[in-house]
């Protein structure tokens, strides 16, 4: 059975960032790349655990998922250099090796087949600034 996260599921995660939080710049994310971002949570205190976000770019499309494996809730990777992925195809948890489709975050191999990564809505302004959006466009 597929467990689709609700559109607002990311907001219930610990240290979720505020809507409008700047995530990065489109020009800094090359086609076929994933960027691991550590964002301050809404109302976060100095030294609190950041919110971990994955930005994926495929052509003009940039999507974001919480860096949280659907199988066990651990980060897919703790650092940028630990990310396991095939550009435009899939990304993989480096703890239990569950594999998720690039375009929608649905697990297609591993212990959580049919479950999905938690999407985080984005908006990108004319200058290329990427921010957390209120809802998916």
C-alpha positions in Angstrom: 0.0 0.0 0.0 1.3 3.4 -1.0 1.6 6.0 1.8 1.5 9.4 0.2 2.6 12.2 2.5 0.0 14.9 2.8 1.0 18.2 1.1 1.7 19.8 4.5 3.5 16.7 6.1 6.8 18.5 6.0 5.5 21.2 8.4 5.0 18.6 11.1 8.6 17.5 11.0 10.9 18.6 13.8 12.5 22.1 13.1 10.6 22.6 9.9 11.5 26.0 8.4 9.1 28.9 8.0 7.3 29.5 4.7 9.4 32.0 2.8 12.7 30.7 4.1 15.4 31.1 1.4 16.8 27.8 0.3 19.3 28.8 -2.3 19.8 30.1 -5.8 18.8 28.2 -9.0 22.1 29.1 -10.6 24.0 27.2 -7.9 22.3 23.9 -8.7 23.4 22.3 -11.9 21.1 20.2 -14.0 21.1 16.6 -12.7 22.5 17.6 -9.3 21.2 17.2 -5.7 22.0 19.8 -3.1 21.8 18.9 0.6 20.7 22.1 2.5 20.7 22.6 6.3 18.0 25.2 7.2 17.2 26.9 10.5 13.8 25.8 11.8 11.0 28.3 12.3 11.7 30.0 15.7 14.9 27.9 16.0 17.2 28.7 18.9 20.9 29.2 18.2 22.5 25.7 18.2 19.3 23.8 17.5 19.2 21.0 15.0 18.7 22.3 11.4 16.1 21.0 9.0 17.7 18.9 6.3 16.4 19.4 2.8 17.3 17.9 -0.6 17.0 20.0 -3.7 16.9 18.1 -7.0 17.2 19.7 -10.4 16.2 18.2 -13.7 16.2 20.8 -16.5 14.2 23.8 -15.4 12.4 21.8 -12.7 13.6 22.0 -9.1 12.0 19.8 -6.5 12.6 19.4 -2.8 12.2 16.6 -0.3 12.8 16.4 3.4 16.1 14.5 3.9 14.3 11.6 5.6 14.0 8.0 4.5 10.5 6.7 4.3 11.7 3.3 5.6 13.2 4.3 8.9 13.1 8.1 9.2 16.8 8.6 9.1 18.5 11.0 6.7 19.3 9.6 3.3 22.7 11.2 3.8 24.3 13.3 6.5 26.6 15.2 4.3 26.7 16.3 0.6 29.5 13.9 -0.3 27.4 10.9 1.0 24.5 11.4 -1.3 23.9 8.4 -3.5 22.1 9.1 -6.8 21.8 8.6 -10.5 21.1 12.1 -12.1 17.5 12.5 -13.3 16.7 8.9 -12.3 16.8 8.1 -8.6 18.3 8.8 -5.2 19.2 6.3 -2.5 19.3 6.1 1.2 22.9 5.3 2.3 21.7 3.6 5.5 19.3 0.9 4.2 19.6 1.5 0.4 16.0 2.2 -0.3 15.8 3.8 -3.7 13.5 6.7 -4.6 12.4 8.0 -8.0 13.9 11.4 -8.9 10.7 12.9 -10.2 8.3 12.1 -7.4 10.3 10.6 -4.5 8.4 7.3 -4.5 10.4 4.3 -3.3 10.8 1.7 -6.2 13.3 -0.6 -4.5 13.9 -1.6 -0.9 11.9 -2.1 2.3 9.4 0.8 1.7 8.3 0.2 -1.9 5.4 2.4 -2.7 6.0 4.9 0.1 7.4 8.3 -0.7 9.8 10.9 0.5 8.1 14.0 2.0 7.9 16.8 -0.6 8.5 20.4 0.4 6.9 23.0 -1.8 9.1 25.6 -3.5 8.8 28.9 -5.3 11.4 30.4 -7.5 11.3 34.1 -8.2 12.5 35.8 -11.4 16.0 36.3 -10.1 16.3 32.6 -9.3 16.0 32.8 -5.5 14.5 29.5 -4.2 12.2 29.7 -1.2 9.9 27.4 0.8 6.4 28.0 -0.5 3.1 27.8 1.3 1.8 25.0 -1.0 2.8 23.2 -4.1 2.1 25.2 -7.3 
